[in-house]
Amino acid sequence: IPEMEAFLQKPAVAELVSSLNVAYSALQVAGAALLSQWEILAAIVATVWVLLKLPSVLSHVVQRRPRRAVTAPVAPTGAEIPCIHPASGKVLDTRRSFTPDEVETAAARARVAQQEWAKTSFEERRQVLRVLMQVVIDQYEKIAELSLKDSGKAYLEAIFGEILTSCEKIRYTVNNGESIIGREKRPVPSLLFLKKAYVDYYPYGIIGLIIPGNYPFHNVISHVTSAIFAGNAALVKVSEHASLSAPFYESIFRDVLANMGHNPDLVQILTGYGETGAATIRHSDKVLFIGSVPTGRRVMTTAAETLTPVILELGGKDPFIVLDDADVDHALTTSLRSVFINNGCNCIAAERILVHERHYDDFAKRVSARVKALRQGDSLKNSVDVGAINMSIQVDKVEALVNDAIQSGARVLAGGRRASGKNGDFFEPTVLADVTPSMKIAHEETFGPVMLLIRFANDDEAVSIANGVPFALGSWIFTRNVARGERLAARIDAGMACVNDHGVGYMIQSLPFGGWKDSGFGAFNGPEGLRSFCRIKAVVADRFPLRTSLPAALDYPVAKAAPDLVMAAVRLIYSQRIGDKVTGMFDLIRHSLFPGKPKIKSA
């Protein structure tokens, strides 16, 4: 039976079977006619070992809930959304926008599902995520294809950014989530040694996720993973520029949840424009928004109406700093991927390449030659290095910024214009040299395939340039002296830093992802990100079955010696002088035994 074979192949079950086989073999030996004392001892040890292992092994074998029917999601009836393929300009299909009333209906269904889901164990949640990860692997071609159609990216970027990173996010959450949001013991002061203290993490309810279209699948599954593991439901408002994939991606969640016996309304994907996003905020208990600074401000304004807490990730202008002692070959190769990753449509793309004057001219010459060789086009038809930009309005912005830089004195070493002979939203992979910090392009987020080369003379100047922008998301420093790189990283305004590499911190899911200044606030990923989807409750209880109460001197009406009693405890516990501690101890005993009469003033 396939289901039984799958059950027996589970690591926990296989471990249990193996343990029982060992014990059985040992007992067979023990039952033989001739027994040595070592064989008897081995049988005893094996039996004890199995008994000790049994509870932990069985804790991972949770009875599967009965399969549920996959109910239909809420059907939107609002304005039509054209699904345009960025690499061809063709309308592949249309979707409908969720009206505010339809968002309210979806939220109501999500609340019902969440109330049930909140009662599940961590192991049940892990089971769902394990199955979900396997579905991602099994369906990677379909997921990647839809990502290409929605965003226009290169195929490799889909495998890297949609599949690999999503699997790692799920793996990390499965392996570490319970230790992060399970009950957390906290220390208590010695004055309260009879008490115990801990923090419990509870789900918010509904997490509203308003996400961009640069990574249509990963932006959904990554934050849904955190939201549902923390016991929440998720309403995901996807970009109107990446809505083609929404029904298929939602079907993945609905199928997995229903097949595992859970309410499929726990995760719902909403398509639409601004009013859909605003309604999502109003019906959520916490909101994560990823997008532009202006839209982030509007999100905060709407969330303020209901005091809904928000996490904002609003992009960056990351510096990529090549110091005078850097391995230039390594830095140059890394800079290409750091700039042109996902066609530059990545919030931690290296938007400014700061190169020490010692290497500047050579770096500029060599990197521009590499950029000119990059292949750009429709990844559905050809193997390409750089794809299209997923919003036509963004191509206009990139073009305007590049033209402004050229007029301000920047030199074009490669690209510098819209790609000719192509129907989609393409801008040529570009290298601009002699860019200065005063140029508009040097402090506004480009979000496109443009490398800016900026010269600097020393570390202080590099830090000044790096910090002279309104963003503070990531920073990337290249040097042969790692300690020097770490010292420089500490001086740069950024929520993330990396020495001699780019972007690898995102694969280290134990690290938080976020920034400050105009890059937003709060974080996702890491313990900080998972806990940000939880309400916290501080709890104090008796450590032992003893009732603790105030000393008689402190009870109302307070005794005359009450203040002296408190100060005696302060000296005993907190004073840094031995004499004070000794005095405090004797005073504490004296005032406890002889509290004196209460201080009662006449009217």
Buried (B, 14 or more C-beta within 10 A) or exposed (E): EEEEEEEEEEEBBEBBEEBBEBBBEBBEBBEEEEEEEEBEEBBEEBBEBBEEBEEEBEEBEBEEEEEBEBEEBBEBEBBEBEBBBBBBBEEEEEBBBBBBEBBBBBBEBBBEBBEEBBEBEBEBBBBBBBBBBEBBEEBBEEBBBBBBBBBBBBBBBBBBBBBBBBBBBBBBBBEBBBEBBEEBEEEBEEEEEEBBBEBBBBBBBBBBBBBBBBBBBBBBBBBBBBBBBBBBBBBBBBBBBBBBBBBBBBBBBBBBBBBBBBBBBBBBBBBBBEBBBBBBBBBBBBBBBBBBBEBBEBBBEBBEEEEBBBBBBBBBBBBBBBBBBBBBEBBBEBBBBBBBBBBBBBBBBBBBBBBBEBBBEEBBEBBBEBBEEBEBBBBBEEEBBBBBBBBBEBBBBBBEBBBBBBEBEBBBBBBBEBBEEBEBBBBBBBBBBBBBBEBEBBBBBBBBBBBBBBBBEEBEBBBEBBBBBBBBBBBBBBBEEEEBBEEBBEBBBBBBBBBBEBBEBBEEBEBBBBBBBBBBBBBBBBBBBBBBBBBEEEEEEEBEEEEEEEBEBBEEEBBBBBBBBBBBBBBBEEBEEEEBBEBBBEBBEBBBEEBEEBEEEEE
